[in-house]
Amino acid sequence: MGKKLDGKVAAITGGTRGIGRAIAERFVAEGAKVVVNSRNAEKGQRALDEMNAGDNVLFYPGSVTEKEVIEGLVDFTVENFGQLDIMVLNAGGVGDTSPVIELSDEEWQFELDFNLNHVFRGTRKALWHMVPRKTGRIIAISSIEGKRGKANIAGYTANKHAINGFVKSAAKEVGTEGITINSICPGLVHTDMLENQSGAASGLTQVADVIALYTKDTAIQRPVTVEEISAFALLLASEEGAGFSGGTISLDRGLAKYS
């Protein structure tokens, strides 16, 4: 029996750790060739060594806040593997958590480029390759905050709301071309980013306290795992996911008021 992604090629931003790394590993295990991207070349090489997938995984360095990098990632993928079937726009985040009254223009622009602009540019460039072939999967990793709001991360929240709207609109433009576009909206995910930024937006300093705060109103009372997110990304990337498009899919343990 063949693997779900045999013969497929994927590019993944923020693919050397956390959610992106888990998606990369699952895609490779299902037969895909993958290019992962991150800002740090040393961490990129370490990720390749740890994944131990040989020539099936390549690394492309650079910050997706730069137009040339996100477009270069797509070109690099096609040049090395001959095609692009799956684009996972996973990179994103927040640099500085501040109330709006203290939010700088520089931080606002950084979050815009890191989140929404990266998704826009990556989608547009991917479509230039996918539309002529009439096949493709584009997956943006958004956030449950793209359906809600939280103090001190107004820029991040605004970007995630915008990504979800962008996905819904773009999906309607290419749905009859064999291309699907979706976003996954996780709730709290236990990654190294949580470890590093645990108390920034909440005033808490212990990871356990942050987890308790952000999971107390959920159905299963725990964070989402990167493995759970990667499993859903695999569904969207596979032939079995052909009927999903324009979705902003909550993986938040029942926290969102709508799915």
C-alpha positions, 0 to 999 in steps of 0.5 A: 500500500502506497504512502499518502504523499508519495510523489509529492513535494512540500515547502514549509516555513518555520519548519525546523522546530515546533509545529513546522518540524512535526509537519515536516517529519510526518510528510516525509514519513508519508513519502513526500520530499520536503524543503524546510525554512527558518532564519537560523542556518545552524538550527536548520542543519541540526534539524536536517541531521536529526530528521535523518531523511537524506536527500528527501529533506533540504533546508532554505535559510532566511526570514520570511519577513522578507519578500525575497526569502519567501519567494526564493523558498518556492523557487528553490523547492521547484529547482531542486525537486521539480515541482511544488504540491504542498505549501505550508505557511507555518512561520509567524508570531509576535516580537513584543507583547504590549498594549496598543498604546505602547505598540511601536510602528516597528513592532506592528510592521514586523508582525505584519510581515512575519504573519499576514504578508508572509502568508500572502506572498507565499500563497501568491508565489505557490499559486504561480506554480500550482495553477498551471498544473491544476493541483496543489494544497496550501495550508496556513497555520493561523491561531485560535486568536484569529477568531477571538481577541486577547489583550497585549497581542493586538497586532498578532490577533489582527494578523491571524484574523486577517489570515483567516479572511485571506484564506476564505477569499483565496480559496474561492478563486482557485477551488475549481483549479484543483487547489485547496487553501485552508488555515489551521487555528490551534489553541495553546500548543506546548512548544519551545516558543511557549517555554521562551515566551510563556509569561509575556502576554499574561504576566505569568512566569511559569509555564505550568501557570500559563498552561493552566490559564489558557486551558481551564475553559477547554474540553480536554484541559491540556494544550494541543500537541504538535503531533495532533496538528501535523496529523490534521495537516497531513489530511489537508495535504493528501488526496483525502483532503480534496473536499476541504477548502476555505476552512479556518479549522479550530484545533483548540479543544472546544475554546472557539465560539465557532469552528 
